[in-house]
Amino acid sequence: MKIVHVCCVAPPEVGGMGLVADKEVAYLRSLSWDAWLIAPETQLDKNQQPEYVVRLPAWRIGNVARLFGLQSLLADADVVHLHYPFYFTAGLIARWRRQNKIKRLVITLHMDATDKGWRRWAADAHRKFLQNRALGSADLLLVSTLDYAQNSSYAVWINDSRLHELPFGVESTDFSPGPSVKTEFDIPAGARVVGTVSSMDRAHPFKGIDILIRALVDLPADVHALLVGEGDRRADYQALAKDLGLSERVHFFGRLEHEKLVRALRSMDVFAFPSTSGAEAFGLAMLEAMSCGVPVAASDLPGVRRVADQAGLLIPPGDQTALSRALNTLLEDENLRAELGQTARAKALLYDWREHAQKLAGLYQKICE
């Protein structure tokens, strides 16, 4: 059975949607499925991308794209799996399904996209006039949590028999508890560390990096921040830290190779996840930190709270003062931190990519019967 995933991004590009699509295809292939991932062309080094990623020339504005030559690559697929939102391309694929030009269509509903200016207007217009027609063409709809689906524009589908909850996963063998190596990240060995892993670009303003930096002002001087991620707003965040007099306490690292990322997570005493809007639906980076036994201070957002529950403290989205208090509570109470860290690890073990892929394969088989 041939499975073709279509996503607006793919490795080495960063982003949760691309990571999910990549993991699903990789694990399906490990289960002997003929699985592929199609994404728009990128200027990044394609030598870093897996062999199963196929790049197509595209007319592209951000993550909105028209892929040229897509239909011919989908014609012989038993299942086309679309990662949504992927504006313009989603409408084409849905139309081809209605015309029976593709055999079966699965759509993963990742999140409600948010933006500013004309892009926000365009996203709102798409949701209002086109989204339900596109989703109605699917044979199967997947969400990472029902909690998020119930509190999003996808709520109208919550009682549809085609909608299934399929949480994402984590590689818990790699992301596991281990020794802290703070000095590797230019942090004094005796410092206490709050950290996060996040995109730092204009497409992800909802990540709350500025809120985390500002929250550090209210924390003791021995508390440092380890911020892992890359993007066109990183310089803005560095300037903010400098303006607040925090340059010596805020440590920026770009995209890290896998093993170093694990070491960075292990070096955090608390993982902060201060996202501000419903564009954040799950929290893959947070789950990786939890798998390393790190307690979290996370925004009380649909979907995110399901993952973070009992693994840390929840805070109102966008509340800098509440974030400072939550971080301070965790940093000052070593016993609480250890207890929540153990719970975080135990909960992360419930999320497994291989099990996710096995369930996904079962759903593919069911709709093809």
Secondary structure, DSSP 8 states (H G I E B T S, - for coil): -EEEEE-S--TTS--HHHHHHHHHHHHHHHTT-EEEEEEE--SS-GGGS-TTEEEE-EEEETTEEEETTHHHHHTT-SEEEEEE--TBHHHHHHHHHHTTSSS-EEEEE------SHHHHHHHHHHHHHTHHHHHTT-SEEEES-HHHHHTSGGGGGTT-TTEEE----B-TTTS------GGGGT--TT-EEEEEE---STT-GGG-HHHHHHHGGGS-TTEEEEEE--STTHHHHHHHHHHTT-TTTEEEE-S--HHHHHHHHHT-SEEEE---STT--S-HHHHHHHHTT--EEEE--TTHHHHHTTSEEEE-TT-HHHHHHHHHHHHH-HHHHHHHHHHHHHHHTT-BHHHHHHHHHHHHHHHH-
